[in-house]
Amino acid sequence: MTEEYVLRCVLMLCCALLTANASNWLYLAKLSSVGSIRDEETCERLRGLIQRQVQICKRSVEVMDAVRRGAQLAIDECQFQFRSRRWNCSTLETMPVFGKIVTQGTREAAFVYAISAASVAFAVTRACSSGELEKCGCDHNVHGVSPEGFQWSGCSDNIAYGVAFSQSFVDVRERSKGQSPSRALMNLHNNEAGRKAILSHMRVECKCHGVSGSCEVKTCWKAMPPFRKVGNVIKEKFDGATEVEQREVGTTKVLMPRNSQFKPHTDEDLVYLEPSPDFCDYDPRTPGMLGTVGRQCNRTSKAIDGCELMCCGRGFQTQEVEVVDRCSCKFHWCCYVKCKQCRKMVEMHTCR
């Protein structure tokens, strides 16, 4: 067995592991060349799906456009939540879209898995409520008169269907062979925590009926929270994530806090297996590790977006740039707002 042959085998194994990464389905958001996913043949051409996801695609092809919207929703929300941090969810044109960081058991990977599982549940549920899908519609289990005295009516979001589809599509890689047991447990836990961020924040929306808008009769329905609320909840869980390790309780493998002084995590908390890198420097060997050179920072902030922390002590440079803002806005009857464009010079600080 030659050294060249061994090296080729190792490279093939690494590529296989990377291709099989459970978050690769997020690459659906990058497939602008693919039109609407309407037939089984399209499922075969979708990059980023493992074979069992292709099978789900073929069985539920009408749902896949919602899944693709969910992939974009996850990326957009990740970039919003981490816009002021050293790792800011920058995407690549390759798989996995967030780079190698999601292949490691870090808290950043925990967030990506949680927000991704939530985004599929959210997008599919929204497609159900809008009448886009034949397989589901409104949640008809919500009906009758509530204990509070109002009438359940309208279109309650069918979150049960969205969550069930997310579990079958997103979790399938973790239940396949070849995944590290501890990493599979971590991913499954965080996937479920992401979905619970929606389930735990379902709300009741109502409409009043009566003379002059009085609430003689009130009809209500159950609605999902805005996805920004879901992102905020998961980001809070990221900040308080628990470092865990795999242990055996009887014949069952479970995740327990690495530090016994920490209280056990709940089903809604995020967990991670290994500490994160500092994300300070660009590493060409680690796709997605872009460093913070050139990133904007806040000179007056002491938080992570401040120049001292964002720039990792390397210092920053300041320049004056011209920005154009809307100003002197006036409301005109009826019904539009007219604004002027004002130019001003502002200081912009970027990391060295």
C-alpha positions in Angstrom: 0.0 0.0 0.0 1.7 3.2 -1.2 1.9 6.4 0.7 0.1 8.1 -2.2 -2.7 5.6 -2.0 -3.1 6.1 1.8 -3.1 9.9 1.3 -5.8 9.6 -1.4 -8.0 7.5 0.9 -7.6 10.0 3.8 -8.6 12.8 1.5 -11.6 10.9 0.2 -12.7 10.1 3.8 -12.4 13.8 4.8 -14.4 14.9 1.8 -17.0 12.3 2.5 -17.3 13.5 6.1 -17.6 17.1 5.0 -20.2 16.3 2.3 -22.3 14.4 4.9 -22.3 17.2 7.4 -25.8 17.6 8.8 -26.0 21.3 8.1 -25.2 20.9 4.3 -28.9 21.2 3.4 -28.5 24.9 4.2 -26.8 25.1 0.8 -30.4 25.1 -0.6 -30.3 28.8 0.1 -27.4 29.2 -2.4 -29.2 27.4 -5.3 -30.4 30.4 -7.2 -30.0 28.5 -10.5 -32.8 26.0 -9.3 -36.3 27.3 -9.9 -39.3 26.1 -7.9 -38.8 22.6 -6.6 -41.7 20.9 -8.2 -40.8 17.3 -9.2 -38.8 14.3 -8.0 -36.2 14.8 -10.7 -35.3 18.2 -9.1 -34.8 16.5 -5.8 -32.0 14.3 -7.3 -30.2 17.5 -8.4 -30.2 19.3 -5.1 -26.7 19.6 -3.7 -26.3 19.3 0.1 -28.9 16.6 0.8 -28.0 13.2 2.0 -29.9 10.3 0.4 -32.6 10.0 3.0 -33.3 13.8 2.7 -33.6 13.2 -1.1 -36.2 10.6 -0.4 -38.1 13.0 1.9 -37.9 15.6 -0.8 -39.4 13.2 -3.3 -42.3 12.2 -0.9 -43.0 15.9 0.0 -41.7 17.8 -3.0 -44.3 20.6 -2.5 -42.8 21.4 0.9 -39.3 21.9 -0.4 -39.7 25.5 -1.5 -40.6 26.3 2.1 -37.5 24.4 3.3 -35.4 26.5 1.0 -36.9 29.6 2.4 -36.2 28.2 5.8 -32.5 27.8 4.9 -32.3 31.4 3.9 -34.2 32.5 7.0 -31.7 30.7 9.2 -28.7 32.3 7.4 -30.2 35.8 7.6 -31.1 35.4 11.3 -27.7 34.1 12.2 -26.0 37.0 10.5 -28.3 39.5 12.3 -27.8 38.0 15.7 -24.0 37.8 15.3 -23.5 41.0 13.3 -21.4 42.5 16.1 -19.4 39.5 17.1 -16.0 38.2 15.9 -17.7 35.3 14.1 -20.5 36.9 12.2 -22.0 33.9 10.3 -20.3 34.8 7.0 -21.2 32.3 4.4 -19.1 30.5 1.7 -20.1 29.4 -1.7 -19.2 25.8 -0.8 -20.5 23.3 1.8 -21.0 23.7 4.7 -22.1 27.3 4.0 -20.8 28.5 7.4 -17.5 26.8 7.0 -15.7 24.3 9.2 -17.0 25.8 12.4 -20.3 23.9 12.1 -18.3 20.6 11.9 -16.9 21.2 15.4 -18.8 20.8 18.6 -18.7 24.5 19.6 -21.5 26.8 20.9 -21.5 28.5 17.4 -22.4 25.1 15.9 -25.1 24.7 18.6 -26.6 28.0 17.5 -26.5 27.1 13.8 -28.3 23.8 14.4 -30.9 25.3 16.7 -31.8 28.2 14.4 -31.8 25.9 11.3 -34.2 23.4 12.9 -36.4 26.3 14.0 -36.3 28.0 10.6 -37.6 24.8 8.8 -40.4 24.4 11.3 -41.3 28.1 11.0 -41.2 28.3 7.2 -43.2 25.0 6.7 -45.8 26.1 9.3 -46.2 29.5 7.5 -46.6 27.7 4.2 -49.4 25.6 5.8 -51.2 28.6 7.1 -51.0 30.5 3.8 -52.7 27.6 1.9 -49.5 26.9 -0.1 -49.5 23.2 0.8 -52.1 20.6 0.1 -50.8 18.3 2.9 -51.6 20.7 5.7 -53.5 23.8 6.4 -54.7 25.6 9.6 -54.6 23.8 12.9 -58.2 22.5 13.2 -57.6 21.0 16.6 -58.0 24.6 18.0 -61.8 25.1 18.0 -64.7 25.8 20.3 -64.9 28.2 23.2 -61.8 28.7 25.4 -61.9 28.7 29.2 -61.4 32.5 29.0 -64.7 32.8 27.1 -63.5 33.7 23.6 -64.3 31.8 20.4 -61.4 29.9 18.7 -61.7 30.9 15.1 -59.5 32.1 12.2 -56.4 30.2 11.0 -54.3 28.9 13.9 -50.8 28.1 12.8 -50.3 24.4 12.4 -47.0 24.3 14.3 -47.3 20.6 15.0 -47.0 19.8 11.3 -44.0 22.2 10.9 -42.2 20.7 13.9 -42.8 17.1 12.7 -41.4 17.9 9.3 -38.4 19.6 10.8 -37.8 16.6 12.9 -37.9 14.2 10.0 -35.9 16.3 7.5 -33.3 18.1 9.7 -32.7 15.3 12.3 -32.3 12.5 9.7 -28.5 12.9 9.4 -28.0 12.5 13.2 -29.9 9.3 13.2 -27.7 7.8 10.4 -24.6 5.7 10.8 -21.2 7.4 10.7 -21.9 10.3 13.1 -20.0 10.6 16.4 -22.4 9.5 19.1 -21.7 12.5 21.3 -22.0 14.9 18.4 -25.2 13.3 17.3 -26.6 13.8 20.8 -25.5 17.4 20.8 -27.0 18.2 17.4 -30.3 16.4 18.2 -30.6 18.3 21.5 -29.9 21.7 19.9 -32.3 21.0 17.0 -35.1 20.3 19.5 -34.1 23.4 21.6 -34.5 25.5 18.4 -38.0 24.1 17.7 -39.0 24.7 21.4 -38.1 28.4 21.0 -41.1 28.6 18.7 -43.4 26.2 20.7 -42.7 28.0 24.0 -43.6 31.4 22.5 -46.8 30.6 20.6 -49.2 33.5 21.2 -52.9 34.1 21.0 -54.1 36.8 18.6 -57.6 38.1 18.7 -60.1 40.2 16.7 -63.0 42.0 18.3 -66.5 42.0 16.8 -69.3 44.3 17.7 -70.8 47.8 17.3 -68.0 50.4 16.8 -65.3 47.8 17.4 -66.5 46.8 20.8 -65.5 43.3 22.1 -69.0 41.9 22.5 -67.7 38.9 20.6 -64.0 38.0 20.4 -62.5 35.4 18.1 -58.9 34.3 18.6 -56.3 32.0 17.0 -52.9 30.7 17.9 -49.9 32.2 16.0 -46.2 31.7 15.9 -44.0 34.5 17.3 -42.1 36.6 14.7 -38.9 34.8 13.7 -36.8 37.7 15.1 -38.2 36.8 18.5 -37.2 33.2 17.9 -33.7 34.3 17.0 -33.5 36.5 20.1 -34.5 33.5 22.3 -31.9 31.2 20.7 -29.2 33.9 20.9 -29.9 34.2 24.7 -29.6 30.4 25.0 -26.3 30.7 23.1 -24.9 33.2 25.6 -25.8 30.8 28.5 -25.0 27.5 26.7 -23.8 24.6 28.8 -20.5 22.7 28.1 -21.4 19.0 28.3 -19.8 15.6 27.8 -21.2 12.2 27.0 -21.7 9.8 29.9 -23.5 6.4 30.3 -26.4 6.1 32.6 -27.1 2.4 32.7 -27.2 1.5 29.0 -28.2 4.9 27.8 -25.8 7.6 26.5 -26.6 11.0 27.8 -25.1 14.5 27.8 -24.2 15.9 31.3 -22.6 19.2 32.3 -18.8 18.9 32.2 -18.6 20.9 35.4 -20.6 19.1 38.1 -21.2 22.4 39.9 -23.4 23.6 37.0 -27.1 22.8 37.1 -28.3 20.3 34.5 -29.5 21.9 31.2 -33.1 21.9 30.2 -34.6 20.8 26.9 -34.7 24.5 25.9 -31.0 25.2 26.6 -28.2 24.9 24.1 -25.3 22.6 24.7 -21.8 22.3 23.3 -18.9 19.8 23.5 -15.7 21.9 23.0 -14.6 25.5 23.5 -14.7 27.9 20.6 -11.6 29.4 18.9 -11.1 33.1 19.4 -11.9 33.9 15.8 -9.3 36.6 15.7 -7.1 35.5 12.8 -7.8 34.3 9.3 -6.9 30.6 8.9 -6.7 29.3 5.3 -6.8 25.7 6.6 -10.2 26.3 8.2 -12.9 27.5 5.8 -15.1 30.1 7.4 -12.3 31.3 9.8 -12.0 34.8 8.3 -10.6 36.7 11.3 -11.5 40.3 12.1 -9.1 42.3 10.0 -11.1 45.0 8.3 -14.2 44.5 10.5 -16.0 47.7 11.7 -15.9 48.2 15.4 -17.4 50.6 18.0 -14.7 52.8 19.5 -16.7 53.7 22.6 -18.1 50.2 23.4 -16.6 47.9 26.1 -18.6 45.0 24.8 -17.6 42.4 22.1 -18.4 44.9 19.3 -15.9 47.4 20.8 -12.6 47.9 19.0 -10.5 46.5 21.8 -12.3 43.1 21.8 -13.3 42.9 18.1 -9.7 43.8 17.0 -8.1 41.3 19.5 -5.7 44.0 20.7 -4.3 44.7 17.3 -5.6 48.2 17.3 -7.8 49.9 14.7 -7.8 52.7 12.1 -10.2 55.6 11.8 -11.3 57.3 8.7 -14.0 59.8 7.8 -16.6 58.6 5.3 -19.6 60.3 3.8 -23.0 58.8 4.4 -26.3 59.6 2.9 -29.4 59.5 5.2 -33.1 60.4 4.7 -33.9 63.6 6.6 -36.5 66.3 6.9 -39.3 63.8 6.3 -42.8 65.1 5.9 -46.2 63.3 5.8 -48.3 64.4 2.8 -52.1 63.9 2.8 -52.9 61.3 1.6 -50.8 59.1 2.0 -47.1 59.2 1.5 -43.9 60.5 3.2 -41.5 62.6 1.3 -37.9 63.0 2.6 -34.8 64.9 1.6 -31.3 63.3 1.3 -28.8 64.6 3.7 -25.0 64.0 3.5 -22.8 64.0 6.5 -19.3 62.9 7.4 -18.9 60.2 10.1 -16.0 58.4 11.7 -15.6 54.7 10.8 -13.4 52.5 12.8 -12.0 49.2 11.3 -9.7 46.6 12.8 -6.1 46.4 11.8 
